[in-house]
């Protein structure tokens, strides 16, 4: 996440207040439409400010809670970020495919090799 350029106590108060508001908007877990609406309003307010980190914070929360419409809106104005997001999505899809192919191996019992259970003789320990 971007570093916050706030240096005075008033700026820090604004940052904390904004983050609390973003967290509140993300709490609309049961109502996707309300969550999307709240996050979109927060993104609009963040983009009006001269603090790009605020829009980044809203984007991060939207990613976490799956507000895809808000994520698309954020990425529409940021081509570099969109490229990174697409690369991340491709990597996630690849990881899911690998997990599906080898996930069965997790069900196998874990066994230690016999060599690990053998005590080391005193003359070889040094």
N, C-alpha and C positions, 0 to 999 in steps of 0.2 A: 504494500500500500504506500501511497505517497507520504512524504514527510509533511507535517503540518507547519505552515509558516507563521503560526501565531507566536508572538513574543510577549504580549502583555496579558494581564490577568483577564481583561475583558474578552480578548480573543479566545482564551482557553475556555471561558464560560460559554461562549458561543459554540465552540466545538463540542463541548460536553452536552450542551442542550440539543444540538443538532443530532448527535449520535444517539441520545436518548429517544428523540423523535423517530429516527430511523428504526431503532429497535422496537418501538411501539408499533410502527407500521408493519413490521415483520410479524408481529403477534397475531395478525389476522389469518392465522393458519387455516381455519375452517372455512373462511369466505375468501376464495381466490380473487373474486372480482373486487372486493373491498381492498384487499392487500395490494393488488395491481394498481388500483386507483390511488391509494395512499402513496405508494412508492413512486408513481408517475408524478404526482404533485410535488413530492420531495425532490425528484430529479429536476423538475422545472425550476424550483426555487434554488437548487444548488447551481444550476447552469447560469442563473442570473447573477450569482455572486461571482467575485473574482477569485474564488478559492476552488481550483479544480479537484482538490482532495475530497471535497464534500460530495461531488458527483461520483467520484470513485467509491466512496463509502456506500452510497445508495446502490451502486452497481454490485458491490460485494454482497450486500444483504439480498439483493434480487437474485443473485446466483445461488446463494444459500437456500433461499426459500422457494426457488423454482418459478419465479415470475418471468416467464420467457418473453412476454410482450415488452416488459420494461427493459429486459436485457437487449432485445433487438433495437429498441429505441435508443438506448445508450450507445450501442455499437454503430448505429447508422451514421453518427457524427464523428466517429473515431476509427478511421480505416486501419491504422496500425494495431490498435487494440482488437479490432475485429479479426485480423490475421492471427493474432496470438490466441484468441478465443477459438477460432476454427481449428488451429493446431492442437489446442487442448482437447477439444471435442473429438478430434480424430484419434488422439492418444487414448482417450477414455474408451472409445469404441474398440480400439485394438486391445486394450487391457481386458475389456469384457470378453472379447473373443478368445483370448488366451485363457482367461479364467474358466470359460466354458469347456475348453479343450482339456485342461489339466486339473480342474477343480476336484475331480474324483480322487486325485492323489491325496488330498487332505483327509480323506476318510481312512487311509491306511494307518496302521499303528506305527508309532515312532519307536524304533529300536536302536539302542546304542551298540556299536561294535564291541565285541568281546575284549578287544585291546584296551578300551577305555575303562573297563571294569577290573582289570588286572592290576594289583598293587605293584609298584616299582620296587625292585630289590634295593637295599641300602647302598650297595657298592655301585649301582648304576645311577643313583640319584644325584650324584655330585658332579 
